[in-house]
Amino acid sequence: MRRIVNCLLRSRSGVSALEFGLIAPVLALLVAGGIDVGNAMQQTLRLEAAARAGAQYAFSRPDDSDGISAAVRTNLQGWGDINIPSPAKVCRCPNGDVVSCQGGSCGSDASATYISVRVTRPFSASTPLSAAIIPAITLSGHVELRLR
């Protein structure tokens, strides 16, 4: 019996398989998490590009909120779960104070009109393994454009 125990303690066969079995779940978690983070970044870039397209449309027609939303949706074809709030107009003084766009005064300076285009989309991890680490979040793209 003692001879068998000594033989097993000196044997090195199967050590690599044991090490791989211990490391494989950690590597799988890292790869799945990396894929999900990359996917979230790619979707955020697409949302920001769509918001820029809406802002470009808003530059020529700032009061056409349906047209602005349509310009955003055109750049996100196939994404049915996006949310586009109504574009917001705001007037600001050169020092950053917000004033009314109908007769607001900045003293001797003129106020500038800005329009804000925002688009959001929910994001959830693609695998249950990485969903345990990466919570469900909302991705967004936002552009604020100075009209005049």
DOVEX-533949 format. One record per atom (N, C-alpha, C): residue in one letter; z negated, x negated, y. Coordinates in pm, whole numbers, always signed. Example, Ala and Ser with C-alpha at 12.3 -4.5 7.8 and 13.67 -1.06 7.14 Angstrom:
<pts>
residu|w|u|v
A|-780|-1319|-569
A|-780|-1230|-450
A|-780|-1320|-330
S|-708|-1285|-225
S|-714|-1367|-106
S|-787|-1290|+3
</pts>
This chain:
<pts>
residu|w|u|v
M|+0|-82|-120
M|+0|+0|+0
M|+0|-87|+126
R|-82|-192|+121
R|-90|-283|+235
R|+44|-350|+261
R|+115|-380|+157
R|+246|-445|+168
R|+346|-351|+237
I|+343|-223|+210
I|+434|-125|+270
I|+404|-110|+420
V|+276|-104|+455
V|+237|-91|+596
V|+282|-213|+675
N|+263|-333|+620
N|+308|-455|+689
N|+459|-457|+704
C|+530|-410|+606
C|+677|-405|+612
C|+723|-308|+722
L|+656|-194|+733
L|+693|-96|+837
L|+660|-148|+977
L|+550|-221|+991
L|+514|-273|+1123
L|+610|-382|+1168
R|+669|-458|+1076
R|+763|-564|+1112
R|+906|-513|+1128
S|+934|-396|+1080
S|+1070|-342|+1085
S|+1108|-302|+1228
R|+1229|-339|+1269
R|+1279|-307|+1403
R|+1394|-207|+1400
S|+1431|-158|+1287
S|+1543|-64|+1281
S|+1499|+71|+1337
G|+1584|+130|+1419
G|+1557|+261|+1479
G|+1486|+256|+1613
V|+1452|+137|+1663
V|+1383|+126|+1792
V|+1474|+174|+1905
S|+1600|+137|+1899
S|+1695|+179|+2003
S|+1710|+330|+2006
A|+1716|+393|+1890
A|+1728|+539|+1883
A|+1604|+606|+1941
L|+1487|+549|+1913
L|+1363|+605|+1967
L|+1359|+592|+2119
E|+1398|+475|+2171
E|+1400|+456|+2317
E|+1498|+552|+2383
F|+1616|+568|+2323
F|+1714|+662|+2379
F|+1660|+804|+2377
G|+1593|+842|+2271
G|+1535|+977|+2261
G|+1431|+1003|+2368
L|+1360|+900|+2409
L|+1260|+916|+2515
L|+1322|+919|+2654
I|+1430|+846|+2674
I|+1493|+835|+2807
I|+1598|+943|+2832
A|+1662|+996|+2729
A|+1772|+1092|+2745
A|+1735|+1215|+2828
P|+1619|+1281|+2809
P|+1588|+1397|+2893
P|+1573|+1362|+3041
V|+1518|+1246|+3069
V|+1503|+1204|+3208
V|+1641|+1179|+3271
L|+1728|+1113|+3198
L|+1863|+1089|+3249
L|+1939|+1219|+3268
A|+1925|+1313|+3176
A|+1993|+1443|+3189
A|+1944|+1516|+3313
L|+1815|+1510|+3340
L|+1759|+1574|+3459
L|+1813|+1510|+3586
L|+1822|+1378|+3589
L|+1875|+1309|+3706
L|+2023|+1341|+3730
V|+2101|+1344|+3623
V|+2244|+1374|+3637
V|+2265|+1518|+3684
A|+2194|+1614|+3624
A|+2209|+1754|+3664
A|+2164|+1774|+3808
G|+2055|+1711|+3847
G|+2009|+1721|+3986
G|+2107|+1659|+4083
G|+2166|+1545|+4046
G|+2266|+1481|+4132
G|+2390|+1566|+4149
I|+2432|+1631|+4041
I|+2548|+1719|+4049
I|+2519|+1837|+4141
D|+2400|+1896|+4129
D|+2366|+2010|+4214
D|+2352|+1972|+4361
V|+2293|+1857|+4388
V|+2281|+1812|+4528
V|+2420|+1786|+4586
G|+2507|+1723|+4509
G|+2644|+1700|+4556
G|+2719|+1831|+4579
N|+2699|+1928|+4492
N|+2762|+2059|+4507
N|+2712|+2129|+4633
A|+2582|+2121|+4659
A|+2525|+2182|+4780
A|+2582|+2116|+4906
M|+2597|+1984|+4904
M|+2653|+1914|+5020
M|+2799|+1954|+5043
Q|+2875|+1964|+4935
Q|+3016|+2003|+4947
Q|+3028|+2144|+5003
Q|+2944|+2236|+4957
Q|+2949|+2373|+5007
Q|+2907|+2379|+5154
T|+2809|+2299|+5193
T|+2767|+2295|+5333
T|+2881|+2245|+5423
L|+2953|+2145|+5377
L|+3068|+2095|+5454
L|+3175|+2203|+5470
R|+3200|+2280|+5364
R|+3298|+2389|+5374
R|+3251|+2497|+5470
L|+3120|+2528|+5469
L|+3067|+2629|+5561
L|+3080|+2581|+5705
E|+3053|+2455|+5731
E|+3066|+2403|+5867
E|+3212|+2401|+5912
A|+3304|+2369|+5822
A|+3446|+2371|+5857
A|+3491|+2514|+5889
A|+3441|+2612|+5815
A|+3476|+2751|+5842
A|+3417|+2797|+5976
A|+3295|+2753|+6007
A|+3236|+2788|+6136
A|+3316|+2725|+6251
R|+3366|+2602|+6230
R|+3452|+2540|+6333
R|+3581|+2620|+6352
A|+3638|+2672|+6242
A|+3759|+2753|+6254
A|+3730|+2880|+6332
G|+3614|+2941|+6308
G|+3575|+3058|+6386
G|+3555|+3024|+6533
A|+3499|+2906|+6561
A|+3479|+2864|+6700
A|+3612|+2837|+6769
Q|+3709|+2783|+6696
Q|+3841|+2761|+6756
Q|+3905|+2894|+6794
Y|+3889|+2994|+6708
Y|+3941|+3127|+6740
Y|+3866|+3184|+6860
A|+3734|+3162|+6863
A|+3652|+3214|+6972
A|+3686|+3150|+7105
F|+3742|+3032|+7104
F|+3777|+2965|+7229
F|+3882|+3044|+7306
S|+3976|+3108|+7233
S|+4079|+3186|+7302
S|+4043|+3334|+7313
R|+3959|+3386|+7222
R|+3920|+3527|+7226
R|+3769|+3539|+7200
P|+3686|+3505|+7297
P|+3541|+3502|+7274
P|+3477|+3639|+7251
D|+3543|+3748|+7291
D|+3484|+3880|+7275
D|+3528|+3950|+7146
D|+3615|+3889|+7068
D|+3666|+3948|+6945
D|+3583|+3901|+6826
S|+3466|+3963|+6805
S|+3378|+3918|+6697
S|+3438|+3946|+6559
D|+3516|+4053|+6545
D|+3582|+4079|+6417
D|+3685|+3972|+6385
G|+3759|+3929|+6486
G|+3858|+3823|+6467
G|+3792|+3689|+6434
I|+3678|+3661|+6497
I|+3605|+3538|+6468
I|+3557|+3539|+6323
S|+3502|+3652|+6280
S|+3457|+3664|+6141
S|+3573|+3652|+6044
A|+3688|+3709|+6080
A|+3806|+3699|+5994
A|+3854|+3555|+5984
A|+3847|+3480|+6093
A|+3887|+3339|+6090
A|+3794|+3258|+5999
V|+3666|+3291|+6002
V|+3570|+3223|+5913
V|+3600|+3260|+5768
R|+3618|+3388|+5741
R|+3644|+3432|+5603
R|+3774|+3374|+5547
T|+3874|+3357|+5632
T|+4001|+3299|+5588
T|+3980|+3159|+5532
N|+3888|+3084|+5590
N|+3861|+2948|+5544
N|+3769|+2943|+5423
L|+3713|+3056|+5385
L|+3623|+3061|+5269
L|+3673|+3162|+5167
Q|+3802|+3162|+5140
Q|+3858|+3256|+5044
Q|+3799|+3232|+4906
G|+3764|+3341|+4840
G|+3705|+3332|+4708
G|+3553|+3332|+4710
W|+3494|+3319|+4825
W|+3348|+3322|+4838
W|+3309|+3460|+4888
G|+3261|+3545|+4802
G|+3226|+3681|+4841
G|+3083|+3697|+4888
D|+3001|+3595|+4869
D|+2860|+3607|+4903
D|+2821|+3541|+5034
I|+2916|+3529|+5126
I|+2884|+3468|+5257
I|+2833|+3574|+5353
N|+2754|+3530|+5448
N|+2701|+3618|+5552
N|+2741|+3558|+5687
I|+2807|+3640|+5770
I|+2849|+3594|+5902
I|+2783|+3685|+6005
P|+2674|+3639|+6068
P|+2615|+3720|+6174
P|+2710|+3730|+6292
S|+2691|+3832|+6373
S|+2776|+3849|+6490
S|+2763|+3727|+6581
P|+2875|+3672|+6627
P|+2868|+3555|+6715
P|+2784|+3584|+6839
A|+2699|+3492|+6875
A|+2607|+3512|+6988
A|+2657|+3436|+7110
K|+2659|+3507|+7223
K|+2693|+3444|+7351
K|+2564|+3417|+7425
V|+2556|+3300|+7487
V|+2439|+3265|+7566
V|+2485|+3183|+7686
C|+2417|+3203|+7797
C|+2447|+3126|+7919
C|+2331|+3033|+7947
R|+2362|+2909|+7981
R|+2260|+2808|+8007
R|+2287|+2735|+8136
C|+2178|+2697|+8199
C|+2185|+2612|+8318
C|+2203|+2467|+8272
P|+2244|+2379|+8363
P|+2259|+2237|+8326
P|+2131|+2174|+8273
N|+2014|+2226|+8312
N|+1888|+2171|+8263
N|+1848|+2228|+8127
G|+1927|+2322|+8071
G|+1901|+2378|+7939
G|+1835|+2515|+7939
D|+1793|+2564|+8056
D|+1731|+2696|+8062
D|+1834|+2805|+8033
V|+1792|+2905|+7956
V|+1879|+3018|+7923
V|+1866|+3123|+8033
V|+1981|+3171|+8081
V|+1983|+3275|+8185
V|+2073|+3388|+8138
S|+2065|+3501|+8205
S|+2150|+3615|+8173
S|+2295|+3583|+8209
C|+2387|+3625|+8123
C|+2529|+3601|+8149
C|+2583|+3697|+8256
Q|+2509|+3805|+8285
Q|+2550|+3898|+8389
Q|+2465|+3873|+8514
G|+2505|+3778|+8593
G|+2439|+3754|+8721
G|+2320|+3662|+8714
G|+2300|+3589|+8604
G|+2190|+3494|+8598
G|+2216|+3378|+8693
S|+2110|+3324|+8751
S|+2126|+3220|+8852
S|+2061|+3089|+8806
C|+2128|+2981|+8834
C|+2076|+2847|+8807
C|+2051|+2773|+8938
G|+2025|+2845|+9042
G|+2007|+2783|+9173
G|+2143|+2747|+9230
S|+2161|+2622|+9267
S|+2288|+2579|+9326
S|+2392|+2544|+9220
D|+2350|+2529|+9094
D|+2443|+2494|+8987
D|+2497|+2621|+8919
A|+2613|+2608|+8859
A|+2673|+2720|+8786
A|+2627|+2714|+8640
S|+2608|+2833|+8582
S|+2569|+2837|+8440
S|+2693|+2819|+8352
A|+2671|+2770|+8231
A|+2779|+2753|+8135
A|+2761|+2856|+8023
T|+2872|+2911|+7976
T|+2868|+3010|+7868
T|+2899|+2942|+7736
Y|+2815|+2968|+7637
Y|+2831|+2913|+7503
Y|+2844|+3027|+7404
I|+2917|+3003|+7296
I|+2924|+3099|+7187
I|+2882|+3026|+7059
S|+2802|+3093|+6981
S|+2747|+3035|+6859
S|+2803|+3108|+6738
V|+2867|+3033|+6647
V|+2924|+3089|+6525
V|+2844|+3032|+6408
R|+2791|+3120|+6325
R|+2708|+3079|+6211
R|+2758|+3149|+6085
V|+2753|+3079|+5973
V|+2787|+3136|+5843
V|+2686|+3081|+5741
T|+2637|+3169|+5653
T|+2539|+3127|+5552
T|+2582|+3173|+5414
R|+2527|+3105|+5313
R|+2556|+3139|+5174
R|+2437|+3097|+5090
P|+2394|+3183|+4996
P|+2285|+3141|+4907
P|+2333|+3037|+4807
F|+2243|+2947|+4770
F|+2275|+2843|+4672
F|+2164|+2839|+4568
S|+2204|+2833|+4445
S|+2107|+2813|+4337
S|+2161|+2707|+4243
A|+2071|+2636|+4178
A|+2110|+2526|+4090
A|+2194|+2579|+3974
S|+2281|+2494|+3922
S|+2373|+2538|+3817
S|+2313|+2533|+3677
T|+2209|+2455|+3659
T|+2146|+2447|+3527
T|+1998|+2484|+3538
P|+1942|+2544|+3436
P|+1799|+2577|+3440
P|+1711|+2453|+3452
L|+1760|+2342|+3401
L|+1685|+2217|+3408
L|+1666|+2172|+3552
S|+1774|+2173|+3630
S|+1760|+2132|+3770
S|+1709|+2245|+3858
A|+1718|+2371|+3812
A|+1662|+2482|+3889
A|+1510|+2472|+3896
A|+1451|+2405|+3799
A|+1306|+2386|+3801
A|+1265|+2293|+3914
I|+1355|+2206|+3957
I|+1324|+2110|+4063
I|+1383|+2152|+4198
I|+1507|+2198|+4197
I|+1575|+2238|+4321
I|+1557|+2388|+4339
P|+1486|+2432|+4443
P|+1466|+2576|+4461
P|+1594|+2643|+4511
A|+1597|+2776|+4500
A|+1708|+2853|+4556
A|+1698|+2843|+4708
I|+1805|+2802|+4773
I|+1805|+2782|+4918
I|+1925|+2854|+4978
T|+1926|+2861|+5110
T|+2039|+2918|+5183
T|+2108|+2806|+5258
L|+2236|+2787|+5230
L|+2316|+2687|+5299
L|+2376|+2750|+5422
S|+2397|+2670|+5526
S|+2454|+2727|+5648
S|+2546|+2629|+5718
G|+2639|+2686|+5791
G|+2726|+2611|+5880
G|+2713|+2673|+6018
H|+2701|+2589|+6120
H|+2677|+2640|+6255
H|+2753|+2556|+6356
V|+2820|+2625|+6449
V|+2890|+2558|+6559
V|+2857|+2631|+6687
E|+2827|+2555|+6791
E|+2809|+2614|+6924
E|+2914|+2553|+7015
L|+2991|+2639|+7080
L|+3105|+2597|+7160
L|+3084|+2638|+7305
R|+3111|+2546|+7396
R|+3103|+2580|+7539
R|+3236|+2639|+7580
L|+3229|+2761|+7634
L|+3350|+2831|+7676
L|+3391|+2794|+7817
R|+3294|+2794|+7907
R|+3324|+2758|+8047
R|+3198|+2716|+8114
</pts>
